[in-house]
Amino acid sequence: MAHPAAQSPTMTAAPGAGLPPWARYGIIFGFVSAASIALWAPIGVSGTYPRMIGAILGELTPDYAAANPYLVRMGSVLKPETFLLIGLLIGGFIASRFGRARLVARRLEMVHPGEKTDFARYRDAFLGGFLIIVGARIAGGCTSGHIISGMTQLSVSAFIFAAGVFASGIATAKLLQKGGK
């Protein structure tokens, strides 16, 4: 007579099979982030913008660019962060054009209670993004560098910062939802 465990085949689920897609992607992202930090350095994209300005000024006014200590310290534009930023832009564009949630995203984009035209919405988005970049450079890093890389390294300040970012984002969304009232 065979052993009871040998008589009844057991079905074992593949690791992560019961997880929702966002959780599986989060786990993959965590491993990729940890590998990035181990192989290169913590990621972040806000340094790419002054590097691009430095490259442009290096072509237009090389003496000024070479004399500016901040631009010299930022270094060359050919860094992994530059390619990460380019990939984010291309990936976002492709997803917006060919993704399954294209129609939903377009409807959500129209929910800006204070603005009635596409131009005004895009203007506000650009200005908001510009202010975020300026703030990130003043702070010495961006949210992707501080939250993603910091949390991957289990930095206490990154967890505190992430809680503040999400809390202020929720409060801002609630405020915009009420039309600023």
C-alpha positions as CSV (number, residue, x, y, z in Angstrom):
1,M,0.0,0.0,0.0
2,A,1.3,3.4,-1.0
3,H,1.9,6.2,1.4
4,P,-1.2,8.5,1.8
5,A,0.6,11.6,0.5
6,A,1.6,9.7,-2.7
7,Q,-2.1,8.7,-3.3
8,S,-3.6,12.1,-3.5
9,P,-1.9,14.6,-5.8
10,T,-1.7,18.1,-4.3
11,M,-2.1,21.2,-6.4
12,T,0.4,23.8,-5.5
13,A,-0.1,27.3,-6.8
14,A,2.7,29.1,-8.5
15,P,4.2,31.8,-6.3
16,G,2.3,35.0,-6.7
17,A,-0.6,33.4,-8.6
18,G,-3.2,34.6,-6.2
19,L,-1.9,38.2,-6.2
20,P,-3.6,41.0,-8.1
21,P,-1.5,42.3,-11.1
22,W,-0.5,45.5,-9.3
23,A,1.0,43.5,-6.4
24,R,3.0,41.3,-8.8
25,Y,4.2,44.4,-10.7
26,G,5.1,46.0,-7.3
27,I,7.2,43.0,-6.3
28,I,9.0,43.0,-9.7
29,F,9.6,46.7,-9.4
30,G,11.0,46.2,-5.9
31,F,13.5,43.7,-7.2
32,V,14.5,45.9,-10.1
33,S,14.9,48.9,-7.8
34,A,17.1,47.0,-5.4
35,A,19.2,45.7,-8.3
36,S,19.5,49.3,-9.6
37,I,20.7,50.5,-6.3
38,A,23.1,47.6,-5.9
39,L,24.5,47.9,-9.4
40,W,24.5,51.6,-10.0
41,A,23.1,54.1,-7.4
42,P,19.7,55.2,-6.1
43,I,17.4,56.3,-8.9
44,G,15.9,59.7,-9.5
45,V,15.2,61.9,-12.4
46,S,15.2,65.5,-11.2
47,G,19.0,65.8,-11.8
48,T,18.4,65.1,-15.5
49,Y,16.9,68.6,-16.1
50,P,19.9,70.6,-14.9
51,R,22.1,68.2,-16.9
52,M,20.1,69.0,-20.0
53,I,20.3,72.7,-19.3
54,G,24.1,72.3,-18.8
55,A,24.4,70.5,-22.1
56,I,22.4,73.1,-24.0
57,L,24.4,76.0,-22.3
58,G,27.6,74.1,-23.0
59,E,26.8,74.4,-26.7
60,L,25.4,77.9,-26.6
61,T,27.8,79.6,-24.1
62,P,30.5,77.1,-23.2
63,D,32.4,79.6,-21.0
64,Y,29.3,80.2,-18.8
65,A,28.6,76.5,-18.5
66,A,32.2,75.7,-17.5
67,A,32.2,78.5,-15.0
68,N,29.0,77.5,-13.3
69,P,29.9,75.2,-10.4
70,Y,26.3,73.7,-10.1
71,L,26.3,72.7,-13.8
72,V,29.8,71.3,-13.5
73,R,28.9,69.3,-10.4
74,M,25.8,67.9,-12.2
75,G,28.0,66.5,-14.9
76,S,27.2,64.9,-18.3
77,V,23.7,64.3,-19.6
78,L,24.7,60.8,-20.5
79,K,23.6,59.1,-17.2
80,P,21.2,56.3,-16.6
81,E,18.7,58.7,-15.1
82,T,18.4,60.5,-18.5
83,F,17.5,57.2,-20.2
84,L,15.1,56.4,-17.4
85,L,13.4,59.7,-18.0
86,I,13.2,59.2,-21.7
87,G,11.8,55.7,-21.2
88,L,9.2,57.1,-18.8
89,L,8.1,59.7,-21.4
90,I,8.0,57.2,-24.3
91,G,6.3,54.5,-22.1
92,G,3.7,57.0,-20.9
93,F,2.9,58.1,-24.4
94,I,2.6,54.5,-25.8
95,A,0.4,53.5,-22.9
96,S,-1.8,56.5,-23.4
97,R,-2.3,55.7,-27.1
98,F,-2.5,51.9,-27.0
99,G,-3.4,50.9,-23.5
100,R,-6.7,49.3,-22.4
101,A,-7.6,52.2,-20.1
102,R,-7.3,54.8,-22.9
103,L,-10.9,55.9,-22.8
104,V,-11.0,56.0,-19.0
105,A,-7.8,58.1,-18.8
106,R,-9.2,60.6,-21.3
107,R,-12.4,61.0,-19.2
108,L,-10.4,61.4,-16.0
109,E,-8.2,64.0,-17.7
110,M,-11.2,66.2,-18.2
111,V,-12.0,66.4,-14.5
112,H,-10.4,69.8,-13.7
113,P,-13.1,71.9,-12.1
114,G,-11.3,75.2,-12.4
115,E,-10.4,74.9,-16.1
116,K,-12.7,74.6,-19.1
117,T,-10.3,74.3,-22.0
118,D,-7.6,71.7,-23.0
119,F,-5.0,74.6,-23.3
120,A,-5.7,75.7,-19.7
121,R,-5.4,72.1,-18.3
122,Y,-2.2,71.5,-20.2
123,R,-0.8,74.9,-19.1
124,D,-1.6,74.2,-15.5
125,A,-0.1,70.7,-15.7
126,F,3.1,72.1,-17.2
127,L,3.4,74.8,-14.6
128,G,2.8,72.3,-11.8
129,G,5.4,70.0,-13.2
130,F,7.9,72.9,-13.5
131,L,7.3,73.9,-9.9
132,I,7.8,70.3,-8.8
133,I,11.1,70.2,-10.6
134,V,12.3,73.5,-9.1
135,G,11.3,72.3,-5.6
136,A,13.0,69.0,-6.2
137,R,16.3,70.7,-7.2
138,I,16.0,73.0,-4.2
139,A,15.5,70.0,-1.9
140,G,18.4,68.2,-3.5
141,G,16.3,65.3,-5.0
142,C,12.9,64.3,-6.3
143,T,10.1,62.2,-5.0
144,S,11.1,59.2,-7.2
145,G,14.6,59.3,-5.8
146,H,13.5,59.9,-2.2
147,I,10.4,57.7,-2.0
148,I,11.3,54.8,-4.3
149,S,15.1,54.6,-3.6
150,G,14.7,55.6,0.0
151,M,12.0,53.2,0.8
152,T,13.9,50.4,-1.0
153,Q,16.8,51.2,1.3
154,L,14.4,51.2,4.3
155,S,15.1,54.9,5.1
156,V,12.9,56.2,7.9
157,S,12.9,59.7,6.3
158,A,11.6,58.2,3.0
159,F,8.6,56.6,4.8
160,I,7.8,59.9,6.6
161,F,8.2,61.8,3.3
162,A,6.0,59.3,1.4
163,A,3.3,59.6,4.1
164,G,3.4,63.4,3.7
165,V,3.3,63.3,-0.1
166,F,0.3,61.0,-0.1
167,A,-1.6,62.9,2.6
168,S,-1.0,66.2,0.8
169,G,-2.0,64.6,-2.5
170,I,-5.3,63.3,-1.0
171,A,-6.0,66.7,0.6
172,T,-5.3,68.5,-2.7
173,A,-7.5,66.1,-4.6
174,K,-10.4,66.6,-2.2
175,L,-9.9,70.4,-2.4
176,L,-10.0,70.3,-6.3
177,Q,-12.9,67.9,-6.2
178,K,-14.9,70.5,-4.3
179,G,-13.9,73.2,-6.7
180,G,-11.4,74.9,-4.3
181,K,-14.1,75.6,-1.7
